[in-house]
Amino acid sequence: MKRLLVLLPLVGCSQILGLDDTRFEQHDAHVDAPSSCDGAPRCISTTGRSVCGQLFRTGDAGGQPMRVAAPTGMRCAELGSTEGPCALSIFGQAKTSYFTAVGTDRVAGEIDDCGRFVIPDLDASVADVAVVAKGGTDYIESAALLLGRMTTAGGTDKGLDLPIVSAVTEMGWATQLDPGTSPDVIGGYLVTYVNSSGIAISGEELRVNGGAVNKPPALPWGAYFSGAMPFGTIGPTLTTTQDSGTAAVVPSGSFMLGGFRQGRTCTQVPLQPVSGAVIHVTLSC
C-alpha cells in the first residue's frame, strides 16, 4: 500500500493493550490530530515470537484504518463492543496449518477499538504465518500472510497490514468486474506489489505459475484496483497495477504467485486458496 509516513508522539494512557515506548510508523492515509489511536499496541514476546499490526478497510473506504466512530484505544474484550473492528475475532498460526485447515496451533489474539491487533507468542520456529480475522455474516474471512519472518524466539514482527473484506465490499467488487456474471473474489488473494523500499509499484502485471492471468471468470483470473486507494474500486479494463500497487487474483488450486514489469520479474511464492476466505499477501519486486 502506498502511504504517507507520519511520526507522532504517543499520547493517552487508557490503552489496555499498551503502547510501545518508541515512536511508531502511522498507516493512516492522511495526517491525524493526536488521538487514542496514535502508536502501536505493545508488541512483546515471552515464549515465542509475536505479530502485531492494523486492520484496514477495503472498498469505498479502502486503505483507511478500521476503527470505531469514537475510539478509545482500549481492548474490544474489555469494552464489550461489537462495533467496527470489535465485531471480529483474530488468531494466528503457521501458513501450512491454515492452508490445510489444521487448528491445533492457532493462537488467539486481541483487537482494540482502533483496529490494532496483537497475536502473542506464535511458534518462533515458523517462518511463514497467517493472521486471520473472522466476524459473522457481515465479513468475509480475511487473512494476511507474513512470509519469511525471522525464526528467533523473543522477537516481534510489527506493522502487518490486514485488509478486512465485508460482504458488501465483496459483492461490489463482483459487480465492478462483470455485472452480468459477478465473478466471486472469495477463495482468492489480494496482492500488494512493493519495491525494495516498501513503496507501492504501478505497472506491475500479475503472474500465476509464470504466466499471465485470464479475465474473469476463466481461472486463474486477475484484476487491478484503480487509482491510489488500496483495494478500493476494481477497474475491469486495467491490465497492470495503478498507484496503489494492488490487485486481486483467483487461482484454480495451488499456485506460484509472482509479478512482472518491464525489466524485472518478482520472485514467485507458493500459495493455495482457502475456501471462504480472501487472503492478503505483499510481494517485494
C-alpha positions as CSV (number, residue, x, y, z in Angstrom):
1,M,0.0,0.0,0.0
2,K,1.3,3.5,-0.8
3,R,1.1,5.5,2.4
4,L,2.2,8.7,3.9
5,L,4.6,8.1,6.8
6,V,3.9,10.2,9.8
7,L,5.7,10.1,13.1
8,L,3.7,11.4,16.0
9,P,4.3,11.4,19.8
10,L,2.4,8.7,21.6
11,V,-0.5,10.0,23.7
12,G,-3.0,8.8,26.2
13,C,-2.8,6.3,29.0
14,S,-6.1,4.4,28.7
15,Q,-4.9,1.9,26.2
16,I,-5.2,-1.6,27.8
17,L,-3.1,-3.1,25.0
18,G,-0.5,-0.5,25.9
19,L,1.8,1.4,23.6
20,D,5.4,0.8,22.6
21,D,7.9,3.2,24.3
22,T,9.2,4.1,20.8
23,R,7.6,6.1,18.0
24,F,5.7,4.1,15.5
25,E,5.1,4.4,11.8
26,Q,1.5,5.5,11.3
27,H,-0.5,3.9,8.5
28,D,-3.3,6.5,8.2
29,A,-3.9,7.8,4.7
30,H,-3.9,11.4,6.0
31,V,-2.4,13.3,8.9
32,D,-4.5,12.9,12.0
33,A,-4.5,15.1,15.1
34,P,-3.1,13.3,18.1
35,S,-5.6,10.7,19.3
36,S,-6.0,7.5,21.3
37,C,-5.1,5.6,18.1
38,D,-1.6,7.0,17.7
39,G,1.1,4.5,18.1
40,A,1.1,0.7,18.1
41,P,-0.2,-1.9,20.6
42,R,2.5,-3.2,22.8
43,C,4.2,-6.0,20.9
44,I,6.2,-8.2,23.2
45,S,7.1,-11.9,23.3
46,T,7.8,-14.3,26.1
47,T,7.8,-17.9,24.8
48,G,7.6,-17.3,21.1
49,R,7.5,-14.6,18.5
50,S,4.6,-12.1,18.4
51,V,2.9,-10.5,15.4
52,C,1.2,-7.1,15.7
53,G,-0.5,-4.8,13.1
54,Q,-3.5,-2.9,11.9
55,L,-6.9,-3.8,10.4
56,F,-7.7,-1.8,7.3
57,R,-11.0,-1.2,5.4
58,T,-11.5,-2.1,1.8
59,G,-14.0,-1.0,-0.8
60,D,-15.3,2.6,-0.6
61,A,-13.0,3.3,2.4
62,G,-10.1,1.3,1.1
63,G,-6.8,2.0,2.9
64,Q,-8.4,3.6,5.9
65,P,-7.8,2.1,9.4
66,M,-10.8,0.1,10.6
67,R,-11.9,1.9,13.8
68,V,-15.0,2.6,15.8
69,A,-16.5,6.1,15.4
70,A,-15.0,7.4,18.7
71,P,-12.1,5.1,19.5
72,T,-10.5,4.9,23.0
73,G,-7.6,2.6,22.2
74,M,-9.0,0.0,24.7
75,R,-9.3,-3.7,24.0
76,C,-12.6,-4.8,22.5
77,A,-12.9,-7.6,25.1
78,E,-12.8,-5.0,27.9
79,L,-15.2,-2.7,26.2
80,G,-17.8,-5.4,25.3
81,S,-18.2,-3.7,22.0
82,T,-19.2,-5.3,18.7
83,E,-18.8,-2.1,16.6
84,G,-16.3,-1.9,13.7
85,P,-13.1,-4.0,14.4
86,C,-14.7,-5.2,17.6
87,A,-17.1,-7.3,15.6
88,L,-14.1,-9.5,14.6
89,S,-12.1,-12.2,16.3
90,I,-8.5,-12.8,15.3
91,F,-5.9,-15.6,15.5
92,G,-2.6,-16.6,14.1
93,Q,-1.0,-19.9,13.1
94,A,1.5,-21.4,10.7
95,K,0.7,-20.8,7.0
96,T,0.8,-24.5,6.2
97,S,-1.7,-25.2,9.0
98,Y,-4.1,-22.5,7.8
99,F,-3.9,-23.9,4.2
100,T,-4.8,-27.4,5.4
101,A,-7.5,-26.4,8.0
102,V,-5.5,-27.7,11.0
103,G,-6.5,-25.7,14.1
104,T,-4.2,-27.2,16.7
105,D,-1.6,-24.5,16.5
106,R,-3.9,-21.5,16.5
107,V,-3.0,-18.7,18.9
108,A,-5.9,-16.3,19.7
109,G,-5.1,-12.6,19.5
110,E,-6.7,-9.3,20.7
111,I,-8.0,-6.3,18.9
112,D,-8.6,-2.8,20.2
113,D,-11.2,-0.3,19.0
114,C,-8.6,1.4,16.9
115,G,-8.4,-1.8,14.9
116,R,-4.9,-2.6,16.1
117,F,-4.2,-6.3,16.9
118,V,-1.7,-8.4,18.8
119,I,-1.1,-12.2,18.2
120,P,1.2,-13.2,21.2
121,D,3.9,-15.8,21.1
122,L,3.4,-17.6,17.8
123,D,5.8,-20.5,17.3
124,A,9.1,-18.8,16.8
125,S,10.4,-21.6,14.6
126,V,7.8,-20.9,11.9
127,A,8.9,-18.5,9.2
128,D,5.6,-18.2,7.3
129,V,2.4,-17.4,9.3
130,A,-1.2,-16.4,8.6
131,V,-3.2,-13.9,10.7
132,V,-6.9,-14.5,10.3
133,A,-9.9,-12.3,11.2
134,K,-13.5,-13.6,11.2
135,G,-16.7,-11.9,12.0
136,G,-20.1,-13.5,11.3
137,T,-22.1,-12.9,8.1
138,D,-21.1,-9.3,7.7
139,Y,-17.5,-10.0,6.9
140,I,-15.7,-12.4,4.7
141,E,-12.9,-14.4,6.5
142,S,-9.9,-12.1,5.9
143,A,-6.3,-13.2,6.3
144,A,-2.9,-11.8,5.8
145,L,0.3,-13.8,5.2
146,L,3.6,-12.8,6.8
147,L,6.3,-14.7,4.8
148,G,10.0,-15.2,5.6
149,R,9.9,-13.8,9.1
150,M,12.9,-14.3,11.4
151,T,12.8,-17.5,13.5
152,T,14.3,-16.3,16.7
153,A,12.4,-16.6,20.0
154,G,11.6,-13.4,21.9
155,G,11.4,-11.3,18.8
156,T,8.4,-9.4,17.3
157,D,7.0,-8.7,13.9
158,K,5.3,-5.3,13.7
159,G,3.3,-3.4,11.2
160,L,1.4,-6.2,9.5
161,D,-1.5,-4.8,7.3
162,L,-4.7,-6.9,7.3
163,P,-7.3,-5.7,4.8
164,I,-10.8,-6.6,6.0
165,V,-13.3,-7.5,3.3
166,S,-17.0,-7.1,4.2
167,A,-19.8,-9.0,2.4
168,V,-20.9,-5.7,0.9
169,T,-17.5,-4.9,-0.5
170,E,-17.1,-8.4,-2.0
171,M,-20.4,-8.0,-3.8
172,G,-19.4,-4.6,-5.0
173,W,-16.2,-6.0,-6.5
174,A,-18.1,-8.8,-8.2
175,T,-20.4,-6.2,-9.8
176,Q,-17.5,-4.0,-10.9
177,L,-15.8,-7.0,-12.5
178,D,-18.9,-8.0,-14.5
179,P,-22.4,-7.0,-13.7
180,G,-23.7,-10.0,-15.7
181,T,-21.7,-12.9,-14.2
182,S,-20.5,-11.3,-10.9
183,P,-17.4,-13.4,-10.5
184,D,-16.6,-14.4,-6.9
185,V,-13.4,-13.0,-5.3
186,I,-13.8,-15.3,-2.3
187,G,-11.2,-18.1,-2.4
188,G,-8.7,-15.6,-3.9
189,Y,-5.9,-13.3,-2.9
190,L,-5.5,-9.5,-2.6
191,V,-2.0,-8.7,-3.7
192,T,0.2,-5.6,-2.9
193,Y,3.3,-5.1,-5.0
194,V,6.1,-3.0,-3.4
195,N,9.7,-2.2,-4.3
196,S,12.7,-2.8,-2.0
197,S,11.8,0.4,-0.1
198,G,8.3,-0.8,0.6
199,I,6.7,1.7,-1.9
200,A,3.8,0.5,-4.0
201,I,4.6,-0.3,-7.6
202,S,2.4,0.8,-10.5
203,G,2.7,-1.0,-13.9
204,E,3.0,-4.5,-12.4
205,E,1.3,-7.5,-14.0
206,L,0.0,-10.5,-12.1
207,R,1.8,-13.8,-12.9
208,V,0.4,-17.2,-11.9
209,N,2.7,-20.2,-12.4
210,G,4.9,-17.9,-14.5
211,G,2.2,-16.9,-17.0
212,A,-0.3,-14.1,-17.5
213,V,-3.7,-14.4,-15.8
214,N,-7.1,-14.6,-17.6
215,K,-10.0,-12.2,-17.4
216,P,-12.8,-13.4,-15.1
217,P,-14.4,-15.8,-14.8
218,A,-11.8,-18.1,-16.5
219,L,-9.4,-19.4,-13.9
220,P,-6.9,-18.3,-12.9
221,W,-8.1,-14.8,-13.3
222,G,-6.9,-11.4,-12.1
223,A,-8.0,-7.8,-11.8
224,Y,-6.5,-4.5,-10.7
225,F,-7.6,-1.7,-8.4
226,S,-7.9,1.8,-9.8
227,G,-6.2,4.9,-8.5
228,A,-4.2,5.3,-5.3
229,M,-6.7,3.7,-3.0
230,P,-5.6,0.2,-1.9
231,F,-8.3,-2.4,-2.6
232,G,-10.9,0.3,-3.3
233,T,-12.5,0.1,-6.7
234,I,-11.7,-2.6,-9.4
235,G,-11.1,-1.3,-12.9
236,P,-12.3,-4.1,-15.1
237,T,-10.3,-2.9,-18.2
238,L,-7.0,-2.3,-16.3
239,T,-4.1,-4.6,-17.3
240,T,-1.5,-3.6,-14.6
241,T,-1.4,-2.2,-11.1
242,Q,-2.1,1.5,-10.6
243,D,-0.7,3.9,-8.0
244,S,-1.9,1.7,-5.1
245,G,0.1,-1.3,-6.4
246,T,-2.8,-3.6,-5.7
247,A,-4.6,-6.4,-7.5
248,A,-6.8,-9.4,-6.9
249,V,-6.3,-12.9,-8.2
250,V,-8.4,-16.1,-8.0
251,P,-6.5,-19.3,-8.8
252,S,-7.8,-22.8,-9.7
253,G,-5.7,-24.5,-7.0
254,S,-2.2,-24.5,-5.5
255,F,-0.1,-22.0,-7.5
256,M,3.0,-19.9,-7.7
257,L,2.3,-16.1,-7.4
258,G,4.6,-13.6,-9.0
259,G,4.7,-10.4,-10.9
260,F,6.2,-8.8,-14.0
261,R,7.0,-5.4,-15.2
262,Q,9.4,-4.3,-17.9
263,G,12.9,-5.3,-16.9
264,R,12.0,-7.1,-13.7
265,T,10.3,-10.3,-12.6
266,C,9.2,-10.9,-9.0
267,T,10.4,-14.0,-7.1
268,Q,7.4,-16.4,-7.1
269,V,5.9,-17.6,-3.8
270,P,3.9,-20.9,-3.3
271,L,0.3,-20.3,-2.2
272,Q,-3.0,-22.0,-2.3
273,P,-6.6,-20.9,-1.9
274,V,-8.6,-21.2,1.3
275,S,-12.3,-21.9,0.8
276,G,-14.5,-19.0,2.1
277,A,-11.5,-16.6,2.6
278,V,-9.8,-13.7,1.0
279,I,-6.1,-13.6,1.8
280,H,-3.7,-10.6,1.5
281,V,0.0,-11.1,0.5
282,T,2.7,-8.5,-0.2
283,L,5.3,-9.2,-2.8
284,S,8.5,-7.3,-3.0
285,C,9.7,-6.9,-6.6
